[in-house]
Amino acid sequence: MSTAKKITIHIEENLLKKALQSTGEGVTATVRKGLQLVAASLAYKKLLQLRGKYKFSIDLNELRKDKK
């Protein structure tokens, strides 16, 4: 893990309460999870932009034969 940075944030009480209930963890872990989701959203956006633009050379029916 990289070096941590201490920050001060102002969050609406309701939002924090809902987030804490959702994660079941403390404030630091909850804020960390939220920031990780925001950071990951860029990767999701890039993946969505590729939708339908990549041609796979794999035969889907051939892959399914392994499951039988």
N, C-alpha and C positions, 0 to 999 in steps of 0.2 A: 504494500500500500504506500502511496506517496505521502508527502508531508501534508498534514491537516492544517486548515486555516480556520481560525475562530471568527465567526461573523455574528452580527446582530440583525435580526429580521423582525419586521412588524407584520403580523398575520391576524386576520379576523379570528376571533375566538371560536366562532362556529366552524369555520373551515378547519382549524387546528383540531378541534374536538372530533370532527368527522374523520379526519385523516388518522388520528391516533386510534380511533375505534376500528378503522379499516385495517390498519397494520397490526394492531395489538402490541405495538412496541413503543418505545419512548420517543421524545421529541427529536433527538438527534438522528436516530435511525429512520424515523418517518420522513424528516426533511431530506436525508440522504437518498432514500428511495425515490422521493419525488423528483429530486435533481437528476437521478440516474434515468428516470423515465423521460424527462425533458431532453437530456443528452441523447438518448436512444432514438428519440423521435426523428432526428435528422437522418439516421440510417434507414428508418422506415420510409421516410419521404423519398429517399434515393431509390430504394427498392421498388416503390410504387411507380416511379418514373420509368423503370425498366420493364414494367408489365407489358407483355406482348411483343417486346423488342428482341428477345433472345430466342433463338431457334435451338431446341434440343435435338440431338441426334440419337436419342434413346427411344426405343420402341416401348411404349407404355404397356402394351399387351405382353411383351417379352418379360418385363419386370414383374408382372403379376403372376407369371408361371411359378415363381419361387414360393408364392403363398399357398399354392394348392397342395 
